[in-house]
Amino acid sequence: MKMHLEDIAARLAEKTDLPVQYREFLRIPEMSAGLYRLKKGEKDPQTPHRQDEAYYVINGRGQFTVDGETAAVGPGAFLYVARMVEHRFHDIEEDMDILVLFAPAEVA
């Protein structure tokens, strides 16, 4: 694959009643990408991953804890988490849409 174009705005506009929080839209061996959605008050069930991970908060507000260190996050926040480090979003104040990048591709 030499190029992949994704319309993130169109993805965000998709409304679904499915209980899926993460929707992958790109997978190549070197990386994968998707959108992660958390609703106000929702619990983030993720556990440490075997890949390095980056998050970009598109909208919404909440807290993010990495290995015991907590920060408030909102639109424009960019977060990096090294592989196998405990992390999660919590105290979600507004529905959040988050762009997620894994390198290499996330192992399902």
PDB file as gemmi writes it, atoms N, CA and C in Angstrom:
CRYST1    1.000    1.000    1.000  90.00  90.00  90.00 P 1                      
ATOM      1  N   MET A   1       0.859  -1.167   0.000  1.00  0.00           N  
ATOM      2  CA  MET A   1       0.000   0.000   0.000  1.00  0.00           C  
ATOM      3  C   MET A   1       0.907   1.232   0.000  1.00  0.00           C  
ATOM      4  N   LYS A   2       0.654   2.121  -0.947  1.00  0.00           N  
ATOM      5  CA  LYS A   2       1.449   3.348  -1.017  1.00  0.00           C  
ATOM      6  C   LYS A   2       0.718   4.532  -0.420  1.00  0.00           C  
ATOM      7  N   MET A   3      -0.616   4.464  -0.365  1.00  0.00           N  
ATOM      8  CA  MET A   3      -1.377   5.564   0.210  1.00  0.00           C  
ATOM      9  C   MET A   3      -2.722   5.052   0.710  1.00  0.00           C  
ATOM     10  N   HIS A   4      -3.191   5.679   1.761  1.00  0.00           N  
ATOM     11  CA  HIS A   4      -4.538   5.418   2.263  1.00  0.00           C  
ATOM     12  C   HIS A   4      -5.122   6.761   2.676  1.00  0.00           C  
ATOM     13  N   LEU A   5      -6.258   7.106   2.122  1.00  0.00           N  
ATOM     14  CA  LEU A   5      -6.932   8.357   2.458  1.00  0.00           C  
ATOM     15  C   LEU A   5      -8.180   8.029   3.255  1.00  0.00           C  
ATOM     16  N   GLU A   6      -8.308   8.640   4.415  1.00  0.00           N  
ATOM     17  CA  GLU A   6      -9.461   8.390   5.270  1.00  0.00           C  
ATOM     18  C   GLU A   6     -10.135   9.713   5.599  1.00  0.00           C  
ATOM     19  N   ASP A   7     -11.436   9.777   5.450  1.00  0.00           N  
ATOM     20  CA  ASP A   7     -12.203  10.979   5.778  1.00  0.00           C  
ATOM     21  C   ASP A   7     -12.646  10.870   7.236  1.00  0.00           C  
ATOM     22  N   ILE A   8     -11.848  11.428   8.135  1.00  0.00           N  
ATOM     23  CA  ILE A   8     -12.128  11.321   9.561  1.00  0.00           C  
ATOM     24  C   ILE A   8     -13.447  12.009   9.907  1.00  0.00           C  
ATOM     25  N   ALA A   9     -13.719  13.155   9.283  1.00  0.00           N  
ATOM     26  CA  ALA A   9     -14.981  13.858   9.553  1.00  0.00           C  
ATOM     27  C   ALA A   9     -16.176  12.972   9.211  1.00  0.00           C  
ATOM     28  N   ALA A  10     -16.100  12.257   8.094  1.00  0.00           N  
ATOM     29  CA  ALA A  10     -17.190  11.357   7.718  1.00  0.00           C  
ATOM     30  C   ALA A  10     -17.310  10.214   8.718  1.00  0.00           C  
ATOM     31  N   ARG A  11     -16.180   9.692   9.171  1.00  0.00           N  
ATOM     32  CA  ARG A  11     -16.211   8.617  10.172  1.00  0.00           C  
ATOM     33  C   ARG A  11     -16.875   9.100  11.464  1.00  0.00           C  
ATOM     34  N   LEU A  12     -16.544  10.330  11.874  1.00  0.00           N  
ATOM     35  CA  LEU A  12     -17.118  10.875  13.103  1.00  0.00           C  
ATOM     36  C   LEU A  12     -18.620  11.099  12.969  1.00  0.00           C  
ATOM     37  N   ALA A  13     -19.074  11.395  11.740  1.00  0.00           N  
ATOM     38  CA  ALA A  13     -20.488  11.647  11.506  1.00  0.00           C  
ATOM     39  C   ALA A  13     -21.314  10.361  11.527  1.00  0.00           C  
ATOM     40  N   GLU A  14     -20.645   9.213  11.359  1.00  0.00           N  
ATOM     41  CA  GLU A  14     -21.357   7.939  11.382  1.00  0.00           C  
ATOM     42  C   GLU A  14     -21.935   7.710  12.767  1.00  0.00           C  
ATOM     43  N   LYS A  15     -23.203   7.513  12.829  1.00  0.00           N  
ATOM     44  CA  LYS A  15     -23.869   7.215  14.102  1.00  0.00           C  
ATOM     45  C   LYS A  15     -24.163   5.728  14.129  1.00  0.00           C  
ATOM     46  N   THR A  16     -23.866   5.127  15.231  1.00  0.00           N  
ATOM     47  CA  THR A  16     -24.115   3.700  15.341  1.00  0.00           C  
ATOM     48  C   THR A  16     -24.581   3.370  16.757  1.00  0.00           C  
ATOM     49  N   ASP A  17     -25.431   2.388  16.860  1.00  0.00           N  
ATOM     50  CA  ASP A  17     -25.883   1.918  18.164  1.00  0.00           C  
ATOM     51  C   ASP A  17     -25.078   0.702  18.602  1.00  0.00           C  
ATOM     52  N   LEU A  18     -24.105   0.315  17.787  1.00  0.00           N  
ATOM     53  CA  LEU A  18     -23.285  -0.837  18.135  1.00  0.00           C  
ATOM     54  C   LEU A  18     -22.391  -0.495  19.321  1.00  0.00           C  
ATOM     55  N   PRO A  19     -22.161  -1.442  20.204  1.00  0.00           N  
ATOM     56  CA  PRO A  19     -21.358  -1.171  21.392  1.00  0.00           C  
ATOM     57  C   PRO A  19     -19.849  -1.240  21.136  1.00  0.00           C  
ATOM     58  N   VAL A  20     -19.417  -0.962  19.912  1.00  0.00           N  
ATOM     59  CA  VAL A  20     -17.996  -1.028  19.577  1.00  0.00           C  
ATOM     60  C   VAL A  20     -17.356   0.325  19.836  1.00  0.00           C  
ATOM     61  N   GLN A  21     -16.345   0.354  20.695  1.00  0.00           N  
ATOM     62  CA  GLN A  21     -15.687   1.614  21.031  1.00  0.00           C  
ATOM     63  C   GLN A  21     -14.577   1.956  20.045  1.00  0.00           C  
ATOM     64  N   TYR A  22     -13.911   0.943  19.479  1.00  0.00           N  
ATOM     65  CA  TYR A  22     -12.766   1.171  18.601  1.00  0.00           C  
ATOM     66  C   TYR A  22     -13.068   0.648  17.204  1.00  0.00           C  
ATOM     67  N   ARG A  23     -12.848   1.499  16.209  1.00  0.00           N  
ATOM     68  CA  ARG A  23     -13.068   1.101  14.812  1.00  0.00           C  
ATOM     69  C   ARG A  23     -11.801   1.373  14.016  1.00  0.00           C  
ATOM     70  N   GLU A  24     -11.139   0.306  13.653  1.00  0.00           N  
ATOM     71  CA  GLU A  24      -9.904   0.418  12.878  1.00  0.00           C  
ATOM     72  C   GLU A  24     -10.221   0.777  11.435  1.00  0.00           C  
ATOM     73  N   PHE A  25      -9.406   1.659  10.828  1.00  0.00           N  
ATOM     74  CA  PHE A  25      -9.589   1.986   9.420  1.00  0.00           C  
ATOM     75  C   PHE A  25      -8.320   1.810   8.596  1.00  0.00           C  
ATOM     76  N   LEU A  26      -7.205   1.497   9.245  1.00  0.00           N  
ATOM     77  CA  LEU A  26      -5.959   1.251   8.512  1.00  0.00           C  
ATOM     78  C   LEU A  26      -5.177   0.162   9.222  1.00  0.00           C  
ATOM     79  N   ARG A  27      -4.673  -0.793   8.426  1.00  0.00           N  
ATOM     80  CA  ARG A  27      -3.806  -1.841   8.980  1.00  0.00           C  
ATOM     81  C   ARG A  27      -2.770  -2.212   7.936  1.00  0.00           C  
ATOM     82  N   ILE A  28      -1.527  -1.945   8.259  1.00  0.00           N  
ATOM     83  CA  ILE A  28      -0.386  -2.431   7.502  1.00  0.00           C  
ATOM     84  C   ILE A  28       0.574  -2.996   8.544  1.00  0.00           C  
ATOM     85  N   PRO A  29       1.549  -3.784   8.168  1.00  0.00           N  
ATOM     86  CA  PRO A  29       2.409  -4.383   9.199  1.00  0.00           C  
ATOM     87  C   PRO A  29       3.085  -3.355  10.116  1.00  0.00           C  
ATOM     88  N   GLU A  30       3.434  -2.211   9.589  1.00  0.00           N  
ATOM     89  CA  GLU A  30       4.183  -1.219  10.358  1.00  0.00           C  
ATOM     90  C   GLU A  30       3.327  -0.415  11.327  1.00  0.00           C  
ATOM     91  N   MET A  31       2.004  -0.331  11.068  1.00  0.00           N  
ATOM     92  CA  MET A  31       1.139   0.459  11.940  1.00  0.00           C  
ATOM     93  C   MET A  31      -0.325   0.139  11.683  1.00  0.00           C  
ATOM     94  N   SER A  32      -1.158   0.540  12.632  1.00  0.00           N  
ATOM     95  CA  SER A  32      -2.603   0.490  12.426  1.00  0.00           C  
ATOM     96  C   SER A  32      -3.183   1.767  13.012  1.00  0.00           C  
ATOM     97  N   ALA A  33      -4.371   2.138  12.542  1.00  0.00           N  
ATOM     98  CA  ALA A  33      -5.011   3.375  12.994  1.00  0.00           C  
ATOM     99  C   ALA A  33      -6.508   3.158  13.077  1.00  0.00           C  
ATOM    100  N   GLY A  34      -7.123   3.902  14.002  1.00  0.00           N  
ATOM    101  CA  GLY A  34      -8.563   3.801  14.156  1.00  0.00           C  
ATOM    102  C   GLY A  34      -9.094   4.926  15.015  1.00  0.00           C  
ATOM    103  N   LEU A  35     -10.403   4.924  15.179  1.00  0.00           N  
ATOM    104  CA  LEU A  35     -11.072   5.901  16.030  1.00  0.00           C  
ATOM    105  C   LEU A  35     -11.584   5.190  17.273  1.00  0.00           C  
ATOM    106  N   TYR A  36     -11.360   5.825  18.405  1.00  0.00           N  
ATOM    107  CA  TYR A  36     -11.795   5.301  19.698  1.00  0.00           C  
ATOM    108  C   TYR A  36     -12.823   6.279  20.232  1.00  0.00           C  
ATOM    109  N   ARG A  37     -13.991   5.773  20.611  1.00  0.00           N  
ATOM    110  CA  ARG A  37     -15.064   6.626  21.126  1.00  0.00           C  
ATOM    111  C   ARG A  37     -15.410   6.207  22.541  1.00  0.00           C  
ATOM    112  N   LEU A  38     -15.442   7.203  23.415  1.00  0.00           N  
ATOM    113  CA  LEU A  38     -15.842   6.981  24.803  1.00  0.00           C  
ATOM    114  C   LEU A  38     -16.949   7.966  25.140  1.00  0.00           C  
ATOM    115  N   LYS A  39     -18.037   7.466  25.691  1.00  0.00           N  
ATOM    116  CA  LYS A  39     -19.155   8.330  26.074  1.00  0.00           C  
ATOM    117  C   LYS A  39     -18.954   8.874  27.489  1.00  0.00           C  
ATOM    118  N   LYS A  40     -19.597   9.991  27.757  1.00  0.00           N  
ATOM    119  CA  LYS A  40     -19.532  10.609  29.075  1.00  0.00           C  
ATOM    120  C   LYS A  40     -19.817   9.568  30.144  1.00  0.00           C  
ATOM    121  N   GLY A  41     -18.921   9.478  31.136  1.00  0.00           N  
ATOM    122  CA  GLY A  41     -19.093   8.548  32.239  1.00  0.00           C  
ATOM    123  C   GLY A  41     -18.713   7.106  31.942  1.00  0.00           C  
ATOM    124  N   GLU A  42     -18.388   6.790  30.688  1.00  0.00           N  
ATOM    125  CA  GLU A  42     -18.068   5.423  30.298  1.00  0.00           C  
ATOM    126  C   GLU A  42     -16.707   4.999  30.852  1.00  0.00           C  
ATOM    127  N   LYS A  43     -16.557   3.710  31.097  1.00  0.00           N  
ATOM    128  CA  LYS A  43     -15.288   3.143  31.546  1.00  0.00           C  
ATOM    129  C   LYS A  43     -14.447   2.749  30.344  1.00  0.00           C  
ATOM    130  N   ASP A  44     -13.160   3.002  30.412  1.00  0.00           N  
ATOM    131  CA  ASP A  44     -12.207   2.612  29.373  1.00  0.00           C  
ATOM    132  C   ASP A  44     -11.642   1.249  29.758  1.00  0.00           C  
ATOM    133  N   PRO A  45     -12.001   0.187  29.020  1.00  0.00           N  
ATOM    134  CA  PRO A  45     -11.612  -1.162  29.428  1.00  0.00           C  
ATOM    135  C   PRO A  45     -10.231  -1.613  28.951  1.00  0.00           C  
ATOM    136  N   GLN A  46      -9.480  -0.745  28.290  1.00  0.00           N  
ATOM    137  CA  GLN A  46      -8.241  -1.220  27.686  1.00  0.00           C  
ATOM    138  C   GLN A  46      -7.192  -1.641  28.716  1.00  0.00           C  
ATOM    139  N   THR A  47      -6.342  -2.532  28.266  1.00  0.00           N  
ATOM    140  CA  THR A  47      -5.210  -3.019  29.051  1.00  0.00           C  
ATOM    141  C   THR A  47      -3.944  -2.702  28.255  1.00  0.00           C  
ATOM    142  N   PRO A  48      -2.770  -2.819  28.851  1.00  0.00           N  
ATOM    143  CA  PRO A  48      -1.540  -2.501  28.112  1.00  0.00           C  
ATOM    144  C   PRO A  48      -1.436  -3.274  26.799  1.00  0.00           C  
ATOM    145  N   HIS A  49      -0.886  -2.597  25.797  1.00  0.00           N  
ATOM    146  CA  HIS A  49      -0.736  -3.179  24.465  1.00  0.00           C  
ATOM    147  C   HIS A  49       0.714  -3.581  24.226  1.00  0.00           C  
ATOM    148  N   ARG A  50       0.892  -4.457  23.267  1.00  0.00           N  
ATOM    149  CA  ARG A  50       2.245  -4.893  22.901  1.00  0.00           C  
ATOM    150  C   ARG A  50       2.888  -3.965  21.876  1.00  0.00           C  
ATOM    151  N   GLN A  51       2.215  -2.860  21.567  1.00  0.00           N  
ATOM    152  CA  GLN A  51       2.714  -1.906  20.586  1.00  0.00           C  
ATOM    153  C   GLN A  51       2.822  -0.521  21.224  1.00  0.00           C  
ATOM    154  N   ASP A  52       3.714   0.312  20.693  1.00  0.00           N  
ATOM    155  CA  ASP A  52       3.695   1.721  21.062  1.00  0.00           C  
ATOM    156  C   ASP A  52       2.395   2.299  20.528  1.00  0.00           C  
ATOM    157  N   GLU A  53       1.902   3.336  21.207  1.00  0.00           N  
ATOM    158  CA  GLU A  53       0.591   3.867  20.848  1.00  0.00           C  
ATOM    159  C   GLU A  53       0.592   5.386  20.988  1.00  0.00           C  
ATOM    160  N   ALA A  54      -0.103   6.046  20.067  1.00  0.00           N  
ATOM    161  CA  ALA A  54      -0.283   7.496  20.148  1.00  0.00           C  
ATOM    162  C   ALA A  54      -1.766   7.793  20.025  1.00  0.00           C  
ATOM    163  N   TYR A  55      -2.209   8.785  20.796  1.00  0.00           N  
ATOM    164  CA  TYR A  55      -3.599   9.229  20.779  1.00  0.00           C  
ATOM    165  C   TYR A  55      -3.632  10.715  20.416  1.00  0.00           C  
ATOM    166  N   TYR A  56      -4.641  11.094  19.636  1.00  0.00           N  
ATOM    167  CA  TYR A  56      -4.923  12.503  19.390  1.00  0.00           C  
ATOM    168  C   TYR A  56      -6.395  12.713  19.728  1.00  0.00           C  
ATOM    169  N   VAL A  57      -6.669  13.547  20.732  1.00  0.00           N  
ATOM    170  CA  VAL A  57      -8.046  13.799  21.146  1.00  0.00           C  
ATOM    171  C   VAL A  57      -8.674  14.801  20.177  1.00  0.00           C  
ATOM    172  N   ILE A  58      -9.681  14.346  19.442  1.00  0.00           N  
ATOM    173  CA  ILE A  58     -10.366  15.189  18.464  1.00  0.00           C  
ATOM    174  C   ILE A  58     -11.377  16.080  19.170  1.00  0.00           C  
ATOM    175  N   ASN A  59     -12.173  15.473  20.037  1.00  0.00           N  
ATOM    176  CA  ASN A  59     -13.133  16.255  20.823  1.00  0.00           C  
ATOM    177  C   ASN A  59     -13.454  15.507  22.106  1.00  0.00           C  
ATOM    178  N   GLY A  60     -14.083  16.229  23.040  1.00  0.00           N  
ATOM    179  CA  GLY A  60     -14.434  15.663  24.324  1.00  0.00           C  
ATOM    180  C   GLY A  60     -13.396  16.002  25.382  1.00  0.00           C  
ATOM    181  N   ARG A  61     -13.724  15.661  26.619  1.00  0.00           N  
ATOM    182  CA  ARG A  61     -12.831  15.967  27.742  1.00  0.00           C  
ATOM    183  C   ARG A  61     -12.879  14.846  28.772  1.00  0.00           C  
ATOM    184  N   GLY A  62     -11.741  14.653  29.405  1.00  0.00           N  
ATOM    185  CA  GLY A  62     -11.647  13.661  30.463  1.00  0.00           C  
ATOM    186  C   GLY A  62     -10.260  13.673  31.064  1.00  0.00           C  
ATOM    187  N   GLN A  63      -9.941  12.608  31.757  1.00  0.00           N  
ATOM    188  CA  GLN A  63      -8.627  12.435  32.373  1.00  0.00           C  
ATOM    189  C   GLN A  63      -7.943  11.249  31.705  1.00  0.00           C  
ATOM    190  N   PHE A  64      -6.609  11.287  31.703  1.00  0.00           N  
ATOM    191  CA  PHE A  64      -5.822  10.198  31.133  1.00  0.00           C  
ATOM    192  C   PHE A  64      -4.715   9.875  32.122  1.00  0.00           C  
ATOM    193  N   THR A  65      -4.614   8.610  32.486  1.00  0.00           N  
ATOM    194  CA  THR A  65      -3.581   8.188  33.425  1.00  0.00           C  
ATOM    195  C   THR A  65      -2.647   7.198  32.738  1.00  0.00           C  
ATOM    196  N   VAL A  66      -1.351   7.452  32.875  1.00  0.00           N  
ATOM    197  CA  VAL A  66      -0.303   6.578  32.352  1.00  0.00           C  
ATOM    198  C   VAL A  66       0.623   6.230  33.508  1.00  0.00           C  
ATOM    199  N   ASP A  67       0.680   4.957  33.841  1.00  0.00           N  
ATOM    200  CA  ASP A  67       1.600   4.481  34.863  1.00  0.00           C  
ATOM    201  C   ASP A  67       1.526   5.317  36.137  1.00  0.00           C  
ATOM    202  N   GLY A  68       0.289   5.667  36.543  1.00  0.00           N  
ATOM    203  CA  GLY A  68       0.068   6.408  37.780  1.00  0.00           C  
ATOM    204  C   GLY A  68       0.117   7.917  37.659  1.00  0.00           C  
ATOM    205  N   GLU A  69       0.464   8.456  36.495  1.00  0.00           N  
ATOM    206  CA  GLU A  69       0.516   9.906  36.282  1.00  0.00           C  
ATOM    207  C   GLU A  69      -0.728  10.342  35.504  1.00  0.00           C  
ATOM    208  N   THR A  70      -1.483  11.313  36.042  1.00  0.00           N  
ATOM    209  CA  THR A  70      -2.755  11.724  35.462  1.00  0.00           C  
ATOM    210  C   THR A  70      -2.691  13.142  34.920  1.00  0.00           C  
ATOM    211  N   ALA A  71      -3.383  13.352  33.782  1.00  0.00           N  
ATOM    212  CA  ALA A  71      -3.485  14.682  33.178  1.00  0.00           C  
ATOM    213  C   ALA A  71      -4.887  14.865  32.622  1.00  0.00           C  
ATOM    214  N   ALA A  72      -5.377  16.106  32.670  1.00  0.00           N  
ATOM    215  CA  ALA A  72      -6.640  16.446  32.006  1.00  0.00           C  
ATOM    216  C   ALA A  72      -6.363  16.512  30.513  1.00  0.00           C  
ATOM    217  N   VAL A  73      -7.270  15.960  29.702  1.00  0.00           N  
ATOM    218  CA  VAL A  73      -7.102  15.991  28.245  1.00  0.00           C  
ATOM    219  C   VAL A  73      -8.377  16.487  27.587  1.00  0.00           C  
ATOM    220  N   GLY A  74      -8.201  17.151  26.455  1.00  0.00           N  
ATOM    221  CA  GLY A  74      -9.310  17.671  25.680  1.00  0.00           C  
ATOM    222  C   GLY A  74      -8.875  17.826  24.243  1.00  0.00           C  
ATOM    223  N   PRO A  75      -9.689  18.496  23.428  1.00  0.00           N  
ATOM    224  CA  PRO A  75      -9.383  18.641  22.009  1.00  0.00           C  
ATOM    225  C   PRO A  75      -7.968  19.170  21.777  1.00  0.00           C  
ATOM    226  N   GLY A  76      -7.247  18.482  20.892  1.00  0.00           N  
ATOM    227  CA  GLY A  76      -5.891  18.882  20.546  1.00  0.00           C  
ATOM    228  C   GLY A  76      -4.810  18.177  21.340  1.00  0.00           C  
ATOM    229  N   ALA A  77      -5.176  17.447  22.400  1.00  0.00           N  
ATOM    230  CA  ALA A  77      -4.165  16.740  23.197  1.00  0.00           C  
ATOM    231  C   ALA A  77      -3.580  15.591  22.390  1.00  0.00           C  
ATOM    232  N   PHE A  78      -2.261  15.476  22.414  1.00  0.00           N  
ATOM    233  CA  PHE A  78      -1.554  14.372  21.771  1.00  0.00           C  
ATOM    234  C   PHE A  78      -0.826  13.609  22.859  1.00  0.00           C  
ATOM    235  N   LEU A  79      -1.035  12.295  22.903  1.00  0.00           N  
ATOM    236  CA  LEU A  79      -0.485  11.458  23.966  1.00  0.00           C  
ATOM    237  C   LEU A  79       0.279  10.292  23.367  1.00  0.00           C  
ATOM    238  N   TYR A  80       1.417  10.002  23.934  1.00  0.00           N  
ATOM    239  CA  TYR A  80       2.197   8.826  23.536  1.00  0.00           C  
ATOM    240  C   TYR A  80       2.284   7.889  24.731  1.00  0.00           C  
ATOM    241  N   VAL A  81       2.123   6.585  24.481  1.00  0.00           N  
ATOM    242  CA  VAL A  81       2.253   5.571  25.519  1.00  0.00           C  
ATOM    243  C   VAL A  81       3.148   4.459  24.976  1.00  0.00           C  
ATOM    244  N   ALA A  82       4.195   4.156  25.714  1.00  0.00           N  
ATOM    245  CA  ALA A  82       5.096   3.075  25.319  1.00  0.00           C  
ATOM    246  C   ALA A  82       4.406   1.726  25.509  1.00  0.00           C  
ATOM    247  N   ARG A  83       4.847   0.761  24.750  1.00  0.00           N  
ATOM    248  CA  ARG A  83       4.266  -0.586  24.831  1.00  0.00           C  
ATOM    249  C   ARG A  83       4.324  -1.127  26.252  1.00  0.00           C  
ATOM    250  N   MET A  84       3.304  -1.851  26.623  1.00  0.00           N  
ATOM    251  CA  MET A  84       3.161  -2.562  27.892  1.00  0.00           C  
ATOM    252  C   MET A  84       3.098  -1.658  29.131  1.00  0.00           C  
ATOM    253  N   VAL A  85       2.793  -0.374  28.944  1.00  0.00           N  
ATOM    254  CA  VAL A  85       2.628   0.540  30.073  1.00  0.00           C  
ATOM    255  C   VAL A  85       1.133   0.687  30.360  1.00  0.00           C  
ATOM    256  N   GLU A  86       0.765   0.557  31.624  1.00  0.00           N  
ATOM    257  CA  GLU A  86      -0.635   0.691  32.046  1.00  0.00           C  
ATOM    258  C   GLU A  86      -1.134   2.105  31.746  1.00  0.00           C  
ATOM    259  N   HIS A  87      -2.313   2.203  31.117  1.00  0.00           N  
ATOM    260  CA  HIS A  87      -2.886   3.512  30.786  1.00  0.00           C  
ATOM    261  C   HIS A  87      -4.382   3.377  30.554  1.00  0.00           C  
ATOM    262  N   ARG A  88      -5.099   4.519  30.729  1.00  0.00           N  
ATOM    263  CA  ARG A  88      -6.535   4.527  30.429  1.00  0.00           C  
ATOM    264  C   ARG A  88      -7.093   5.927  30.540  1.00  0.00           C  
ATOM    265  N   PHE A  89      -8.181   6.135  29.802  1.00  0.00           N  
ATOM    266  CA  PHE A  89      -8.974   7.353  29.937  1.00  0.00           C  
ATOM    267  C   PHE A  89      -9.969   7.105  31.063  1.00  0.00           C  
ATOM    268  N   HIS A  90     -10.336   8.153  31.794  1.00  0.00           N  
ATOM    269  CA  HIS A  90     -11.315   7.997  32.864  1.00  0.00           C  
ATOM    270  C   HIS A  90     -11.937   9.355  33.176  1.00  0.00           C  
ATOM    271  N   ASP A  91     -12.935   9.344  34.045  1.00  0.00           N  
ATOM    272  CA  ASP A  91     -13.659  10.565  34.404  1.00  0.00           C  
ATOM    273  C   ASP A  91     -14.029  11.357  33.144  1.00  0.00           C  
ATOM    274  N   ILE A  92     -14.656  10.668  32.198  1.00  0.00           N  
ATOM    275  CA  ILE A  92     -15.030  11.273  30.917  1.00  0.00           C  
ATOM    276  C   ILE A  92     -16.136  12.289  31.176  1.00  0.00           C  
ATOM    277  N   GLU A  93     -15.836  13.561  30.945  1.00  0.00           N  
ATOM    278  CA  GLU A  93     -16.777  14.658  31.198  1.00  0.00           C  
ATOM    279  C   GLU A  93     -17.660  14.955  29.992  1.00  0.00           C  
ATOM    280  N   GLU A  94     -17.118  14.762  28.789  1.00  0.00           N  
ATOM    281  CA  GLU A  94     -17.840  14.961  27.522  1.00  0.00           C  
ATOM    282  C   GLU A  94     -17.477  13.795  26.617  1.00  0.00           C  
ATOM    283  N   ASP A  95     -18.435  13.334  25.800  1.00  0.00           N  
ATOM    284  CA  ASP A  95     -18.139  12.266  24.849  1.00  0.00           C  
ATOM    285  C   ASP A  95     -16.830  12.571  24.136  1.00  0.00           C  
ATOM    286  N   MET A  96     -15.963  11.544  24.001  1.00  0.00           N  
ATOM    287  CA  MET A  96     -14.657  11.731  23.388  1.00  0.00           C  
ATOM    288  C   MET A  96     -14.535  10.942  22.096  1.00  0.00           C  
ATOM    289  N   ASP A  97     -13.927  11.574  21.101  1.00  0.00           N  
ATOM    290  CA  ASP A  97     -13.506  10.922  19.867  1.00  0.00           C  
ATOM    291  C   ASP A  97     -11.996  11.066  19.808  1.00  0.00           C  
ATOM    292  N   ILE A  98     -11.301   9.933  19.653  1.00  0.00           N  
ATOM    293  CA  ILE A  98      -9.848   9.905  19.761  1.00  0.00           C  
ATOM    294  C   ILE A  98      -9.271   9.142  18.574  1.00  0.00           C  
ATOM    295  N   LEU A  99      -8.323   9.757  17.879  1.00  0.00           N  
ATOM    296  CA  LEU A  99      -7.584   9.085  16.816  1.00  0.00           C  
ATOM    297  C   LEU A  99      -6.483   8.277  17.486  1.00  0.00           C  
ATOM    298  N   VAL A 100      -6.356   6.990  17.121  1.00  0.00           N  
ATOM    299  CA  VAL A 100      -5.378   6.102  17.749  1.00  0.00           C  
ATOM    300  C   VAL A 100      -4.453   5.524  16.680  1.00  0.00           C  
ATOM    301  N   LEU A 101      -3.157   5.561  16.966  1.00  0.00           N  
ATOM    302  CA  LEU A 101      -2.144   4.975  16.085  1.00  0.00           C  
ATOM    303  C   LEU A 101      -1.337   3.952  16.880  1.00  0.00           C  
ATOM    304  N   PHE A 102      -1.179   2.749  16.326  1.00  0.00           N  
ATOM    305  CA  PHE A 102      -0.355   1.718  16.926  1.00  0.00           C  
ATOM    306  C   PHE A 102       0.836   1.465  15.996  1.00  0.00           C  
ATOM    307  N   ALA A 103       2.023   1.250  16.570  1.00  0.00           N  
ATOM    308  CA  ALA A 103       3.196   0.893  15.766  1.00  0.00           C  
ATOM    309  C   ALA A 103       4.000  -0.156  16.521  1.00  0.00           C  
ATOM    310  N   PRO A 104       4.212  -1.338  15.904  1.00  0.00           N  
ATOM    311  CA  PRO A 104       3.610  -1.805  14.655  1.00  0.00           C  
ATOM    312  C   PRO A 104       2.108  -2.017  14.832  1.00  0.00           C  
ATOM    313  N   ALA A 105       1.451  -2.592  13.836  1.00  0.00           N  
ATOM    314  CA  ALA A 105       0.007  -2.789  13.879  1.00  0.00           C  
ATOM    315  C   ALA A 105      -0.410  -3.530  15.148  1.00  0.00           C  
ATOM    316  N   GLU A 106      -1.550  -3.117  15.697  1.00  0.00           N  
ATOM    317  CA  GLU A 106      -2.082  -3.760  16.900  1.00  0.00           C  
ATOM    318  C   GLU A 106      -2.359  -5.226  16.620  1.00  0.00           C  
ATOM    319  N   VAL A 107      -2.015  -6.062  17.573  1.00  0.00           N  
ATOM    320  CA  VAL A 107      -2.312  -7.485  17.474  1.00  0.00           C  
ATOM    321  C   VAL A 107      -3.673  -7.700  18.122  1.00  0.00           C  
ATOM    322  N   ALA A 108      -4.596  -8.224  17.343  1.00  0.00           N  
ATOM    323  CA  ALA A 108      -5.975  -8.413  17.853  1.00  0.00           C  
ATOM    324  C   ALA A 108      -6.048  -9.527  18.850  1.00  0.00           C  
TER     325      ALA A 108                                                      
END                                                                             
